[in-house]
Amino acid sequence: MKAQIQRQIAVEGNIWLDAWIPLDWARAYLMLGDINKSVEASEDFYKKATAIRSPHAKSRVFRLLNTMEAAGYAEEEAVKNFRRELYESSPGQANTNDLYIL
């Protein structure tokens, strides 16, 4: 299904959806317990959403990171590296405590 959705996004040339759908993939992978794929999709989301200057990208990615940590993945190397990358690129956002409900 993921491949079909990606093909349709490409056919339509929907840049906004292409940027934001990795956030949905990241949340789905987190719900499935695949933290490495979740972090990978989160990084993809952040890169794409930042590139199109989506105003809520930073808050959403920090919310997802907080959710990963609250779900027990704070000590996973991928999560630690992701947090470090986010802190370096957006030090002012690091204090948010928002969580997604899984």
C-alpha positions in Angstrom: 0.0 0.0 0.0 2.8 2.4 0.8 4.3 2.0 -2.6 0.9 2.7 -4.2 0.5 5.9 -2.2 3.9 7.1 -3.1 3.3 6.5 -6.8 0.1 8.4 -6.7 1.7 11.3 -4.9 4.4 11.4 -7.6 1.8 11.2 -10.4 -0.1 14.2 -8.8 3.1 16.1 -8.0 1.7 16.8 -4.6 4.8 18.3 -2.9 3.0 19.1 0.4 1.7 15.5 0.8 5.1 14.1 -0.2 6.7 16.1 2.6 4.1 15.3 5.3 3.3 11.6 4.7 6.6 10.4 6.2 5.2 11.7 9.5 2.3 9.2 9.2 4.8 6.4 8.2 6.9 7.3 11.2 3.9 7.2 13.6 2.8 3.8 12.1 6.3 2.3 12.5 6.4 3.5 16.1 3.0 1.9 16.8 4.4 -1.4 15.3 7.5 -1.1 17.5 9.9 -0.6 14.6 11.9 2.3 16.1 14.6 2.4 13.5 12.2 2.7 10.6 10.2 5.3 12.6 13.3 7.4 13.1 14.2 7.0 9.4 10.8 8.2 8.4 10.9 11.0 10.9 14.2 12.2 9.5 12.7 12.1 6.0 9.7 14.1 7.1 11.8 16.7 8.8 14.1 17.2 5.8 11.2 17.4 3.3 8.9 19.6 5.5 11.7 22.0 6.3 12.6 22.2 2.6 9.1 23.4 1.8 9.1 25.7 4.8 6.1 24.0 6.4 5.4 26.1 9.5 4.5 23.2 11.9 7.2 20.7 10.9 9.5 21.4 13.8 6.8 21.1 16.5 5.4 17.9 14.9 8.8 16.3 14.7 9.6 17.2 18.3 6.2 15.9 19.4 7.0 12.6 17.7 10.5 12.4 19.3 8.9 13.0 22.7 6.4 10.2 22.0 9.2 7.8 21.0 11.0 8.5 24.3 7.8 8.2 26.3 7.1 4.9 24.7 10.4 3.6 26.1 12.8 4.2 23.2 14.8 7.0 24.8 18.0 4.9 25.1 17.9 3.5 21.6 20.9 4.8 19.6 18.7 5.9 16.7 16.5 8.0 19.0 19.5 9.5 20.7 21.1 10.5 17.4 17.8 11.9 16.1 17.4 14.0 19.3 21.0 15.3 18.9 20.3 16.2 15.2 17.1 18.1 16.2 18.7 19.9 19.1 21.6 21.1 16.8 19.2 22.3 14.1 16.5 23.8 16.4 17.7 24.4 19.9 14.7 26.6 20.8 12.2 23.9 20.1 13.8 21.3 22.4 11.7 22.2 25.4 8.3 21.1 24.0 6.6 18.3 25.9 3.8 17.5 23.4 3.1 13.8 22.8 1.1 11.9 20.2 -1.4 9.5 21.5 -0.7 6.1 20.1 
